[in-house]
Amino acid sequence: MINPAYLSNWKVIQRTLKKEGSVSLHQFLLPDAYKRIQHSLPKLKREEHLLSHRYASAPIQLPELASFLSCHPLFTIFSFTWKDYTILHDNLKETKGTDIILDLTNNWPEEACGQIIYKGKEDIIIPAKGNTMTLVNTAGKIRYIKYVNHHGKGKQRVFLLGRMAAP
Amino acid sequence: MNHWIRENNPSERELHTVFTQAKPFPHLILPDFFDEQKILSVLRSLLKEKWYPKQADLFSFKQTNDLVSSQQKALQDFRSFLCSPDFLQFMKEITGCTLRKIDLAGTLYEPGDYLLCHDDQLDKRKIAFFVYLSTPEEGGELALFSSRNGIPIEIGKHIKPAFNTFAFFEVSPLSFHQVEEVLKGQRIAISGWFS
């Protein structure tokens, strides 16, 4: 399921994550596995709270990733389309750990925005790129999703987000 | 005062009634408000100011520095007029608020730019205002939200930006508003707060 190049380099990935604060693994899944996940997504529920967020989401289990990550993170699938966003707000607090993002968006127009942004001492900006897994050390950072503008009209920015708690 | 404002406005007493009774919260829209030649001069000068991109979770647009630091006479004169005793008295008669200080800057929204829902409450802001200097072809409306239990629920009013319109609203815990994404054209305005 997972690109063998990554399976044999987990320790290098962990070292990079520790040093750089984030690491992106392109072509993370083998093509068949990537298509299988894309076509087996659950029905998403739309949520809108004007002062904090607007998107569709649903919980999802991915036991196939557990052995690679050496843990069983809970994943949520998110879909952002035109006018969707999340906003940082007073009740939002940083939590130490690692975010795991598996991007399922193909051919997303960059000008539509919708990036995942980690705000901290140095911001980390994660653009949409299909079949990419990104690990982000969340200590000292808070996350938001940039408003999707009209260039994203008719398209969906879809990704899975899971979390590994700090040891 | 008469040099800057056209003379066809209703009386302050009438405007006060419109302002206080406006829904979803007190606001007023005054089309063709300023002398056209003067406001065109303000626009021309504003476009010569330096514009800075502003990007955050809540917004995307370009902005000038506060116009208090502008070296251009037309902008200095306009700012002086807006915080002149006569104009502050005019605003007091409409809003009922005693106003002493003004912060203002130019804002430029291009296609894809927006400002999401918020209430503007900060420091001692009493009145938020907009002097629209362009009419975008599509988008850029100011949306005012109705609220329930202190939470914005739905858009109660759209204010379409149009050249030479002066609009303002009372800042309060319920003054939830947003600038809709500009889809076509440019939305140029001078906006700020009286406190």
Interface residues (C-beta under 8 A of the other chain):
Chain A: L50 L51 K83 Y85 T86 I87 L88 E111 C113 I117 K119 Y144 K146 Y147 N149 H150 H151
Chain B: D57 L58 S60 P111 G112 Y114 L116 C117 H118 F145 I151 P152 F176 E181 L183
